């Protein structure tokens, strides 16, 4: 079966800090989490990335196989798998990254099956892979007409410390967001991109560049859905007002215990793409899709482990 969604980005190994101070390896990477989340929800998904030549890479392939993710977009390159070390102060993880150059940076435009992208209903691009040479492969897929475009910046502070890195990241984010049908933006993304402005103002900025819709995730505070522009003037960063004619809807988080927030944003992305592939026609459809995404994120938050916590439809119905 051809993939309904093509997901472009990194696969890596998360080393998750445990209460006793040890670290547990887990397959991760935001795009991988999204691909797994889609497959478990019943949307055929292909992951386009490159894996290293170590046993960690074998774990990645095994997890993708068990989740039912299409693996025709995987490359194998010489070298170790990239590692993301997650330490916890409460439920929110902090990340440090090891592996330079990372395996996924070896993916080139010629490695992407553009026919599969054209045949898909949706294409996902985002996360830290776009801050590497991988970005050219993502651009090639993004330029293919037909599929709906879903973009998730998913920025990490440690990727923005070098001189000029923040400006380069902002340029990439705005480039992809400008032609996206749907952008998922976290409140952390908004602050890293534009400083301490309301997340809604950051979303309106991206909408003014061309993004059709933006979902802003706010952690325990839920999410905001920003709908299409209705002919208002372009929104500058200094303008934080929400016009009453704008389609801006706030939605509360789904209640539930919080054990580990690793992968919650990716769960939102997977759930939104799942609904996007199924068709969203009315504003109420969009609101219901965000509510569903927040429910999926709540399921993931109640369990440790990111990719392995992604639920199936059966899990959600239990």
C-alpha positions in Angstrom: 0.0 0.0 0.0 1.5 3.4 -0.9 2.0 5.8 2.0 -0.7 8.3 2.7 1.8 10.5 4.5 5.5 10.9 3.8 7.5 12.1 6.9 10.9 13.6 6.4 13.4 14.1 9.2 15.6 12.6 11.8 15.6 9.2 13.6 17.8 8.9 16.6 18.2 7.3 20.0 16.9 9.1 23.1 18.9 8.3 26.3 16.3 9.0 28.9 17.3 9.8 32.5 15.8 7.4 35.0 14.9 8.2 38.7 18.0 6.2 39.9 20.3 8.3 37.7 20.9 5.7 35.0 19.8 6.2 31.3 17.5 4.1 29.3 17.9 4.0 25.5 14.7 4.5 23.5 14.1 5.0 19.8 13.1 8.6 19.0 13.4 11.7 16.9 10.3 13.8 16.4 9.7 12.8 12.7 10.1 9.1 13.6 7.6 9.6 16.4 5.2 11.2 14.0 5.6 8.3 11.5 5.0 5.7 14.2 2.1 7.7 15.6 0.5 7.8 12.1 0.9 4.1 11.5 -0.5 3.2 14.9 -3.5 5.4 14.2 -4.1 3.6 10.9 -2.6 6.1 8.4 0.0 4.5 6.2 3.3 6.5 6.6 6.8 6.4 5.1 9.8 7.8 7.0 12.5 9.3 4.9 15.8 9.5 6.9 19.2 7.9 7.2 20.4 5.5 9.9 23.9 4.7 11.1 25.7 1.4 11.0 25.4 0.4 14.7 23.1 -1.7 16.7 21.1 1.3 17.7 20.2 1.7 14.0 18.9 -1.9 14.0 16.7 -1.0 17.0 15.2 1.9 14.9 14.5 -0.4 12.0 12.9 -3.0 14.3 10.6 -0.5 15.9 9.5 0.9 12.6 8.8 -2.6 11.3 6.8 -3.5 14.4 4.7 -0.2 14.1 4.0 -0.8 10.4 5.9 2.2 9.1 7.0 2.0 5.4 10.8 1.7 5.4 11.5 2.3 1.7 12.7 5.8 2.5 15.5 4.6 4.9 19.2 4.9 4.0 22.1 3.2 5.9 25.3 5.2 6.2 28.6 4.5 7.9 28.9 5.8 11.4 27.1 5.9 14.8 23.5 6.8 15.4 22.9 10.3 16.8 22.0 10.4 20.5 19.7 12.8 22.3 20.3 12.7 26.0 17.1 13.7 27.9 17.4 14.8 31.5 14.4 15.6 33.6 13.4 18.3 36.0 9.8 17.3 36.6 8.0 15.9 33.5 9.6 18.2 31.0 12.8 16.9 29.4 15.9 18.9 28.6 18.0 17.7 25.7 21.7 17.5 24.8 22.7 16.1 21.3 25.6 14.0 20.4 26.7 13.0 16.8 28.3 15.3 14.3 27.6 14.9 11.5 24.4 13.0 12.3 23.4 10.1 10.0 20.3 11.9 8.7 22.4 14.8 7.3 23.6 12.4 4.6 20.2 12.4 2.9 20.2 14.2 -0.4 17.4 15.3 -2.8 18.2 12.4 -5.1 17.5 10.0 -2.2 13.9 11.1 -2.0 11.3 9.2 -4.0 9.4 12.2 -5.3 6.8 10.0 -7.0 5.8 8.6 -3.6 5.6 12.1 -2.3 3.4 13.1 -5.2 1.1 10.1 -4.6 0.8 10.9 -0.9 -2.0 12.9 0.7 0.3 14.7 3.1 4.0 15.4 3.5 5.6 16.3 6.9 8.8 18.3 7.3 10.3 19.7 10.4 12.5 19.4 13.5 16.2 19.6 13.8 17.0 17.7 10.6 16.1 20.9 8.7 19.0 22.7 10.4 21.4 20.3 8.6 22.2 19.4 5.0 19.0 17.3 5.1 17.1 20.5 4.4 17.8 20.3 0.7 16.1 16.9 0.5 13.1 18.3 2.5 12.9 21.2 0.1 12.7 18.8 -2.9 9.8 17.0 -1.3 8.1 20.2 -0.2 8.1 21.5 -3.8 6.2 18.5 -5.1 2.6 19.7 -6.0 -0.3 17.7 -4.7 0.1 16.6 -1.1 -1.0 18.8 1.9 2.0 20.3 3.6 2.4 19.9 7.4 5.3 21.7 9.1 6.6 21.4 12.7 9.6 23.6 13.6 10.2 21.6 16.8 13.3 23.7 17.7 15.7 22.8 20.5 17.7 25.4 22.3 21.0 23.5 22.0 20.8 23.8 18.2 20.7 27.6 18.3 23.8 28.4 20.3 26.3 29.0 17.5 26.7 32.5 16.1 24.0 33.1 13.6 22.2 29.8 14.3 19.0 31.4 15.5 18.7 33.6 12.5 19.3 30.7 10.1 16.7 28.6 12.0 14.2 31.4 11.8 14.8 31.7 8.0 14.2 28.0 7.5 11.1 28.0 9.7 9.6 30.9 7.8 10.5 29.4 4.4 8.6 26.2 5.1 5.8 27.8 7.0 5.1 30.2 4.2 3.7 27.4 2.0 2.3 25.1 4.7 -1.3 24.0 4.9 -0.9 23.4 8.6 1.9 24.4 11.0 2.2 23.0 14.5 4.0 25.5 16.7 4.8 25.0 20.3 5.0 27.9 22.8 8.7 27.0 23.1 9.1 27.2 19.4 7.4 30.6 19.4 9.8 32.0 22.1 12.9 30.6 20.4 11.8 32.2 17.1 10.5 35.6 18.2 11.3 36.1 21.9 8.8 36.8 24.7 5.7 37.6 22.7 2.4 35.9 23.0 2.4 32.6 21.1 -0.7 33.7 19.2 1.3 36.7 17.9 4.0 34.3 16.6 1.2 32.2 14.9 -0.3 35.3 13.3 3.2 36.2 12.1 3.5 32.8 10.3 0.0 33.2 8.9 0.9 36.6 7.5 3.8 34.9 5.6 1.4 32.4 4.0 0.6 29.5 6.4 -3.0 28.5 6.0 -3.6 27.3 9.5 -1.5 27.1 12.7 -2.0 25.0 15.8 -0.1 26.4 18.8 0.4 23.9 21.6 0.6 25.3 25.1 1.5 22.3 27.3 -0.9 22.0 30.2 -2.8 25.0 28.9 -4.0 23.2 25.8 -3.8 24.6 22.3 -4.8 27.5 20.0 -6.1 27.0 16.5 -5.5 29.9 14.2 -7.6 29.7 11.0 -7.1 31.3 7.5 -6.5 35.0 7.0 -9.7 36.8 6.3 -8.1 39.7 4.4 -6.7 41.5 7.4 -3.5 43.5 7.1 -0.3 41.6 7.6 0.4 41.1 11.3 3.7 42.5 12.6 5.4 41.2 15.7 4.5 44.3 17.7 0.8 43.7 17.0 -0.4 41.2 19.6 -4.1 41.9 19.3 -6.5 39.2 18.1 -9.1 40.7 15.8 -12.6 39.6 16.6 -13.0 38.5 12.9 -10.0 36.2 13.1 -10.6 32.4 13.4 -8.7 32.0 16.7 -10.0 29.2 19.0 -8.5 28.2 22.4 -8.9 24.6 23.4 -8.2 23.1 26.8 -5.7 20.2 27.4 -7.2 16.8 27.8 -7.1 15.8 31.5 -4.9 13.0 32.7 -1.8 12.0 34.6 1.6 13.3 33.4 4.5 10.9 33.6 6.7 11.9 30.6 6.0 14.6 28.1 8.6 13.2 25.6 6.7 12.9 22.3 3.6 14.7 23.2 4.1 17.4 20.6 4.8 14.6 18.0 1.6 12.9 19.1 -0.3 16.1 18.4 1.4 16.3 14.9 0.5 12.6 14.1 -3.1 13.0 15.2 -3.5 16.2 13.2 -2.0 14.7 10.0 -4.2 11.6 10.6 -7.3 13.8 10.6 -5.9 16.0 7.8 -5.5 12.9 5.5 -9.1 11.9 6.3 -10.4 15.3 5.2 -11.3 18.4 7.2 -13.9 20.6 5.6 -15.6 22.8 8.2 -14.1 24.8 11.1 -15.9 22.4 13.4 -13.9 19.6 11.8 -10.7 21.5 12.5 -11.7 22.1 16.1 -12.6 18.4 16.6 -9.2 17.5 15.0 -7.3 19.6 17.6 -9.4 18.1 20.4 -8.5 14.6 19.2 -4.9 15.6 19.0 -4.9 16.8 22.5 -6.5 13.5 23.6 -3.7 11.5 21.9 -1.1 13.7 23.5 -2.6 13.1 26.9 -2.4 9.3 26.3 1.3 9.7 25.5 2.0 11.9 28.5 0.7 9.2 30.8 3.4 6.7 29.7 7.1 6.8 29.4 9.0 6.6 26.2 8.0 8.8 23.2 7.6 6.5 20.1 6.6 3.4 22.1 3.9 5.3 23.8 2.1 6.3 20.6 -1.4 4.9 20.8 -3.6 2.9 18.3 -7.2 3.7 17.8 -8.0 0.6 20.0 -5.8 2.1 22.8 -7.7 5.3 22.7 -11.1 3.5 22.8 -10.1 1.5 25.9 
